[in-house]
Structure formats: structure tokens, C-alpha cells
Amino acid sequence: MEGFQIVENSMVVGNRQDSVLSDVMSDCKSCGKEIYIGEEYRDIDGDYIHDETDCIKQYVEAHSIKKVAGE
């Protein structure tokens, strides 16, 4: 097709949820979703987790023992 030009939708290209187009640094050890380059995360003894309350809470609950003081 002569004169045909592909126009990319800027709302879709570079979407951070599209791992094919984005640079993935690692997977979150809490939720299992991808952590993208440029996204804030926490490094807990080599485990990378999203810097989000839900991921932090889930990770702490899975990697610690809940106790009651005095028992």
C-alpha cells in the first residue's frame, strides 16, 4: 500500500501494563505482578516488592510470625 502510514495510539504505546513494550525489572515477590523500570519498589533481603500498602502488608504477613505479647 503506497502512502500507507501507521499511526500509533499514544494512549496505548508505552502502557506500563504492557510488558511486551515495557522494560520489566523483576516480579513482585508479594503479588507476583511485574515491577517496571522507573517504578518505586522495596528491596527486602533481595526480594523486590511494589511500594504499595497491599503488597507490603501481604509480604510481611507471609514472612513473619504473628504473636501475642505476654503469651
Buried (B, 14 or more C-beta within 10 A) or exposed (E): EEEEEEEEEEEEEEEBEEEEEBEBEBEBBBBEEBBBEEBEBBEBEEBBBBEBEEBBEBBEEEEEEEEEEEE
